[in-house]
């Protein structure tokens, strides 16, 4: 069996706010309905659901690799006034690489990592 793609489903506390947030960090809408949106950036794809369960949202973690973590962090920092619910920590060096943690508008933890070839 050859596996070809994996898409995850993320919750949204406010569906339109989550869609807009992910667009601002670099994703585009590939497909949309009243309850689901496929967000896409090159080969990366995931669903945003028009659904929210606090325990689900606060226990979901994804890892996002970026080419330039400082540039991405600076971009997120400029978004904090438009998205007062997001939270993020400073960039730090860990044994496994350069990272920072970002909570999206629904409380999903995005573990942002510097991509290393």
N, C-alpha and C positions, 0 to 999 in steps of 0.2 A: 504494500500500500504506500503510495506516494502522497505525503501531505503537502499542500501548496499554500495555505494561508491560514492565519489565525486572527480573529477579530474579538476584542473584548467589548463588554458593555459597561459603560459608566453611568452612574446615576446623575440626576440634576435636581437641585433644589428649586431652581428657576431655569426652565428649559432654554429660553432665549438668552439668558445671561451666560449660561454655560457654553452655548454655541458661539456667542460673540467672543467670549474669553479664549476659546480654542482657536478661533479665527485669528485673533490678535497675536497669538503666539506662533502662528505660521501654518495652521491647517485650513483647508477649504472644505466647503460642503460638496460632497460627491453625490449625495442623494438625501432626500428629506421627506418626512411625512409629519403628521401631527404628533406622533409619539416616538419616532426614531429619526436620528440623523446620522449618516455616515460621514465622519470627518476624515480627510485624507491629506497626506503630504508625501508626495512621491509614492513609495511602496507601503508606507505606514497608513493603516486604516483602523478605525475603531468606531463604535456606536456611542452616541449620547442618547440616553433614554429620557423620556418625559415621565420619570418615575423617581421617587426618593424614599428611601428607608434609612433613617439616621445610622443605625448600626451597620448597615451595608456600606454606606458612603464612608463612614469613619473607620472602616476596616478594609478598605480597598487601597492598594498601593500599586503604582505602576512605575516603571523605570524608563526614563526618556534620555537618550543619548543625543548630545548636541556637539557641533563642531567647535564652537567658541563659547565656553561656559560664562565668561565675563560679559560678553555681548548679550547673551540670553538673560543673565541676571540683571543687567542694566535695563533691558527691555521690560522685564517683569517689574522692576522697581518703578518705572514710569507709569505702570498700569495700576498701582495701588490706590490711587485716588478714584479711578473709575470702578474698581472692584475692592471696596473696603473690607470685604469678607475674606479675601485671600491672605494667607500668611506665608512667610518664607524666612529661612535662616540664612545667615551669611555663607558664602562659599568657604569650604574647608577642605583640607587635604586629609584623606583617610588612607589606610593601608591599601584599599582597593581602588583609589583614584581621587580625582577632584570632583566634588559634589556639592549640591545644596538641596534642601528640601523645600517643597512648595505645596501648600494646600490650595486646591482649586476651589471655585465658588460653591461646590457641594460638600467640600471637606475631604475629597479624595487626595491622598498623598502622592505627589509626583516626585520621585527620586531622580533629580536631574544630574546627569553624569557627563563629564568631558569625554568625548569620543576619542579613543586612541587606536590608531591603526595597528 
